[in-house]
Amino acid sequence: MTSDHNSTHLVAVIGAGPAGLYAARQLASQGVHVVLFNRDIKPGGLAEYGIYPTKTKMKLGLRKQFNQILEDPRIEYYGNLRIGKEGDFTLDELKEIGFQALLVTVGAQGTKWLGLPGEDLLGVYHAKDLVYHYNSLPPFSQQKFHIGRRVALVGVGNVMLDIAHWLIRHLKVDEVVALARRGPAEVKFSKKEMETVARNLDLEDLDAEFERVAPVMRSVGQDVSESKAFILSTLPKAPEPVSGTRFRLEFLASPSRVLGGERGVVRGLEVEDTTLISSNGTTKAKRLGTTRVLDVDTVIFCIGDRVDETFGLPIKWNEFIKNPTPRFPVNGLSYEAYDPDEEKPIEGVFVAGWSREASSGLVGVARKDGENGALAVTEYLQTLSPAENPEETLKNIRKRINHLDQRVIVKEDLQYLEMAEKAEAEKLQVEDFKFKSDSEMLRAIERLKI
């Protein structure tokens, strides 16, 4: 510690994705000593394990920024440990050790499901698990996923297109159909993401689909031509196809049941037809009761995430509950964890990033929300005296970490791991390389430390 840390505040930031890293930097810039706890060995979160693998330039740029943040001596890093009710430390234990505030930025670790019959069949997956798989996040990187030749994707956002990208340009399946409860005017994907797979679109089928849904769109005042033009505008800059995969978009279709065949394997997806209705200035999907079956052998839900129910904070819907009347609001938003049973905020505990609002935005949004969460924590710290004995508190946490069963990662280890992965990339003549298991990463670190 530098000399001024004898009269500093101590904060634990839990989660080292973009929100946690930028929050740690913001807090450190105010003289706070930050201990950053991370479930994974490597920092970065979804910036490391959620961005599509071919976006190497973006990933390398973010890693450089994260490395610069971790160079700050006021920030300590401990990876490969878990915080939560079933983790290595609970939130209460961290407070007892001596942290004056906890900022939770663990993201949305859970997955959202629709609760349909057949979701437990072999061949039904959530997009997040597959994103983690092809981005080499342990243990997802080592799991087996049985992907068939005809795949249904539920949802029409950018995550759906990431999965379609993988299916079409990497696995080269026969057919991918993306399903939307609503119409083409309400797709959530960006033009840039659609460009990656646009050349595989079945354009005759797209024409027929727009012809089918046009009357419904017009009935609620939606512009058919504009919606179609948006999708077709992705073709000029789309890369050449590398597979014969047929890619289709199917609108006004809500999944109702996954059908199973022999050995509990997916053999089809039942969908219910919907229509659009206007309600209080918004457009909603209304089920019609008529159903049909799509001939698919894999179903992947691309419908967002939810926070971890076992973490140790109260949850409502898919998010940790925030104080409805925050003491330290930032831009009118609450970052304070809240206990609805006690009807009061949980003292000294804050949430930011996807922990505050699940599946909201990409890296830039997470960064800003993490920084805003840090501002709320800073305002709270101004109501407290500095830690009485910060050096002793940090000695205690280091001692307890050293007694954990697993190998806990510190900043020095990350430098060795980066060196090892760069050496592998050079040897294999690839732009980027990642070890696919924790054991491989730990062995690589130990080899270089000798």
Number of C-alpha atoms within 10 A of each C-alpha: 11 7 7 8 18 14 16 19 27 28 29 24 28 27 27 30 29 31 34 34 29 24 31 31 22 21 25 21 12 13 16 22 25 26 21 24 26 27 19 21 24 24 28 23 23 18 19 22 22 22 20 20 19 11 9 13 12 14 20 15 10 17 16 10 14 19 16 11 18 19 11 15 12 21 22 18 19 24 22 18 19 19 21 18 15 11 13 16 15 16 20 13 13 17 17 11 14 21 24 22 22 24 28 31 29 27 31 24 15 16 18 17 15 11 10 11 12 17 21 15 19 20 22 22 21 20 24 23 18 22 23 20 21 18 21 21 26 18 13 19 18 13 11 9 14 12 18 18 15 21 27 25 25 22 23 24 20 18 24 24 24 23 22 26 20 19 23 25 18 11 15 18 21 16 20 26 20 23 24 23 26 25 26 26 15 15 17 13 16 15 16 13 18 24 21 22 26 26 24 24 20 14 16 9 15 18 11 11 17 20 11 13 19 17 13 17 22 12 12 15 11 18 13 19 11 12 17 15 10 14 19 18 14 19 19 10 12 17 13 12 14 13 16 14 23 19 23 20 20 20 23 24 24 23 21 19 19 26 21 20 12 7 8 13 19 24 22 22 22 17 21 18 19 23 19 20 15 12 9 6 6 8 17 17 18 15 16 13 9 9 17 14 16 18 15 22 24 25 28 23 24 26 20 20 22 22 26 20 17 12 19 15 21 17 19 10 8 21 23 30 23 25 22 16 14 18 14 19 18 16 7 9 18 24 33 30 28 26 17 16 7 8 10 15 20 17 15 17 21 28 34 31 33 28 29 29 22 20 19 17 13 15 18 11 15 28 21 17 29 32 24 24 32 30 20 24 26 20 14 19 18 10 8 10 11 17 18 13 15 20 15 12 17 19 11 14 15 12 11 13 17 12 10 11 8 11 14 20 20 17 16 11 22 20 13 19 25 17 15 20 17 17 14 16 15 12 10 11 10 10 12 18 19 17 18 18 16 16 11 13 21 18 13 19 21 13 11 13 11 5
